[in-house]
Amino acid sequence: MARADASATPPSIPPGLRVYAIGDIHGRLDLLDALLGMIEAREAAWPAEKAMLIFLGDYVDRGPDSRGVVERLLTGLPERFDAAFLRGNHEDILLHCLRGPGWFDNWAMNGGLATIKSYGVEIDAETELRRLDAKRILAAFRRAMPEAHRAFYRGLPVSREIGDYFFVHAGVRPGVPLGAQRAADLTFIRDPFLSHQGDFGKIIVHGHTPVAAPEFHPNRIAIDTGAVFTGRLTALCLEGAARSFLTTEGRGRV
């Protein structure tokens, strides 16, 4: 059953820790920088004993600067924060394409060409998708990618657990223990996860499925606010049993 007992102990994270979970960025370095600035301002005003950033995946595709986003995550985060980076379905598809062209059409139709271009690979915008030379483009993409970025994509875990919360990109499969979930579900699932009313064992914090504004449910919290289209990139702040949000109000697709 879902958490419905008002007398039950509310979900929380360990004392002394403040967690910022950040939703799908999709190549919007401008919004990431704006949101990090908001987080730093909050920490300057009300410093936590320990602060942590958890990124829920989908750093790449659709937006104009996937490479810049990854570079910021690797080298440009605020020094006093611990950070964890999870794998989204778009990183999963990118990894498939690094191994070969079998997933290229799927990636290209879902914003992958923007990622390739962000690494400096030239693609004729007028060329019809079906005529793209996948092998040539992917070979150039592999050559252009810094080794640190390749290691970043390959090393991304699919979940993180802190206190009463389970952080993941897409969601979990109902009825399967959290420790036995399949990576494909954690990165790609929508239903039956989204429609499930029961308890998952912990509160699931996820992105992947865009919502107009962050959503609280008894068993999950959705924080993908469609940044690349809306200009709204969201961070969920968790401290003890308290929850709050920071959301940018920048421009939509650029």
C-alpha positions in Angstrom: 0.0 0.0 0.0 1.1 3.6 -0.6 2.1 5.8 2.3 -1.2 7.1 3.5 -1.0 7.0 7.3 -0.7 10.6 8.5 0.7 9.3 11.8 3.6 7.4 10.1 7.1 8.8 10.4 7.7 11.0 7.3 10.4 10.0 4.9 13.8 11.6 5.6 17.5 11.6 4.9 20.2 11.4 7.5 20.8 14.4 9.8 23.5 16.8 8.8 23.0 16.2 5.1 21.3 18.4 2.5 20.6 16.8 -0.9 19.9 18.6 -4.2 18.5 16.2 -6.8 18.6 17.8 -10.3 16.4 16.7 -13.2 17.0 16.3 -16.9 19.4 18.9 -18.3 19.5 17.9 -22.0 22.3 20.1 -23.2 21.1 23.3 -21.5 24.4 24.5 -20.0 22.8 27.9 -19.5 20.1 26.5 -17.3 22.5 24.3 -15.4 24.7 27.3 -14.6 21.7 29.3 -13.5 20.5 26.5 -11.2 23.9 25.9 -9.7 24.0 29.7 -9.0 20.7 29.4 -7.1 22.0 26.5 -5.1 25.2 28.2 -4.2 23.2 31.3 -3.1 21.0 29.2 -0.9 24.1 27.5 0.6 25.8 30.8 1.2 22.7 32.1 3.1 21.9 28.9 5.0 25.0 26.6 4.8 24.4 22.9 5.4 26.8 20.8 7.4 27.2 18.7 4.3 25.7 19.3 0.9 25.3 16.9 -2.0 24.3 17.2 -5.7 22.6 14.2 -7.3 22.1 14.4 -11.1 19.4 12.1 -12.4 20.7 11.7 -15.9 19.9 12.9 -19.5 22.7 15.4 -19.6 22.9 15.1 -23.4 20.7 15.5 -26.5 18.2 18.1 -27.8 19.8 21.1 -26.3 22.8 23.0 -27.9 25.7 22.2 -25.5 25.8 18.6 -24.3 29.6 18.7 -24.3 29.6 21.8 -22.2 27.2 20.2 -19.7 29.4 17.2 -19.2 32.5 19.4 -18.9 30.8 21.4 -16.2 29.9 18.3 -14.3 33.4 17.0 -14.5 35.4 20.1 -13.8 33.2 23.1 -12.9 30.9 22.1 -9.9 31.1 24.1 -6.6 34.0 22.7 -4.6 32.2 22.2 -1.3 29.6 19.8 -2.7 29.8 16.1 -3.0 28.3 15.0 -6.3 26.7 11.8 -7.8 25.8 11.3 -11.4 23.2 8.8 -12.6 22.7 7.3 -16.1 19.7 8.3 -18.1 18.2 6.7 -21.2 19.9 9.2 -23.4 23.3 8.3 -22.0 22.4 4.7 -22.5 21.6 5.3 -26.2 24.8 7.3 -26.6 26.8 4.3 -25.2 25.2 2.0 -27.6 26.2 4.3 -30.5 29.8 4.4 -29.2 29.9 0.7 -29.8 28.3 0.7 -33.2 25.6 2.2 -35.5 22.7 -0.1 -34.6 21.0 2.6 -32.4 22.0 5.5 -34.6 18.6 6.2 -36.2 16.9 6.1 -32.8 19.5 8.5 -31.3 19.3 10.9 -34.2 15.5 11.1 -34.0 15.7 11.8 -30.3 18.1 14.7 -30.2 21.4 12.9 -30.7 22.6 15.0 -33.6 22.7 18.0 -31.3 25.1 16.1 -29.0 27.3 15.1 -31.9 27.5 18.7 -33.2 28.4 19.9 -29.7 31.6 17.9 -30.0 32.5 19.7 -33.2 31.4 17.1 -35.7 29.9 18.7 -38.8 26.6 17.4 -40.0 24.8 18.9 -43.0 21.5 20.1 -41.6 19.9 19.8 -45.0 20.8 16.1 -45.4 17.8 13.8 -45.0 18.0 11.6 -41.9 17.8 8.4 -43.9 20.9 9.4 -45.9 23.1 10.2 -43.0 26.3 8.1 -43.0 26.1 6.7 -39.5 29.4 4.9 -39.5 31.3 8.0 -40.7 29.6 10.3 -38.3 30.0 8.0 -35.3 33.7 7.5 -36.1 34.2 11.2 -36.1 32.2 11.5 -32.8 34.4 8.9 -31.1 37.6 10.7 -32.3 36.2 14.1 -31.0 35.2 12.9 -27.6 37.8 13.5 -24.8 38.7 10.3 -22.9 37.4 11.9 -19.7 34.0 12.2 -21.2 34.0 8.7 -22.5 35.0 7.4 -19.0 32.2 9.6 -17.5 29.5 8.1 -19.7 30.7 4.5 -19.2 31.0 4.9 -15.4 27.5 6.2 -14.7 25.6 4.1 -12.1 21.8 3.7 -12.5 20.6 4.5 -8.9 21.5 5.9 -5.6 19.9 5.3 -2.2 20.0 7.8 0.7 17.8 7.4 3.8 14.2 6.9 2.8 14.8 8.0 -0.8 15.8 6.0 -4.0 17.2 8.2 -6.8 16.9 7.0 -10.3 16.4 8.4 -13.8 13.2 6.9 -15.0 11.6 4.9 -12.2 11.3 1.3 -11.0 9.3 -1.8 -11.9 6.5 -2.4 -9.3 6.7 -5.7 -7.4 10.5 -6.0 -7.9 12.7 -5.3 -4.9 14.8 -2.1 -5.3 18.0 -4.2 -5.1 16.9 -6.5 -8.0 15.8 -3.8 -10.5 16.9 -4.1 -14.1 19.0 -1.3 -15.4 16.8 -1.0 -18.5 13.8 -0.3 -16.3 15.7 2.2 -14.1 16.6 4.2 -17.2 13.6 3.8 -19.6 10.4 2.8 -17.7 7.3 4.9 -17.7 4.2 2.7 -17.1 3.6 0.6 -15.1 5.7 2.7 -12.7 3.9 6.0 -13.2 0.4 4.6 -12.7 1.4 2.4 -9.7 -0.3 3.5 -6.4 1.5 1.1 -4.0 4.6 1.5 -1.9 8.0 0.9 -3.6 9.8 0.5 -0.3 11.3 4.0 -0.5 10.2 7.3 -2.1 11.4 7.3 -5.7 12.9 10.5 -6.9 13.0 10.5 -10.7 13.1 12.5 -14.0 12.6 11.1 -17.5 8.8 11.9 -17.9 8.3 15.7 -18.2 5.8 17.4 -15.9 4.6 21.0 -16.0 5.8 21.5 -12.4 7.4 19.2 -9.8 5.0 16.5 -8.6 4.7 15.0 -5.1 3.0 11.6 -5.0 2.8 9.3 -2.0 5.4 6.9 -3.5 7.4 9.1 -5.8 8.6 12.7 -6.7 8.9 13.7 -10.4 11.3 16.6 -11.2 11.8 16.6 -15.0 10.2 19.9 -15.8 11.2 19.7 -19.5 14.1 22.1 -19.3 15.1 22.0 -23.0 11.5 23.1 -24.0 10.4 25.2 -21.1 13.5 26.8 -19.7 12.6 25.3 -16.3 15.4 23.1 -14.8 14.5 21.9 -11.3 16.3 20.8 -8.2 14.6 19.0 -5.3 16.1 19.9 -2.0 15.9 17.4 0.8 17.0 18.0 4.4 15.7 15.8 7.2 12.0 15.4 6.5 11.8 18.7 4.7 11.3 19.1 1.0 11.6 22.2 -1.2 12.3 23.1 -4.9 14.5 25.5 -6.9 13.5 26.0 -10.5 15.0 28.2 -13.2 12.7 30.4 -15.3 14.9 30.8 -18.3 14.1 30.6 -22.0 12.7 27.5 -23.7 14.5 25.7 -26.6 17.5 27.6 -27.9 
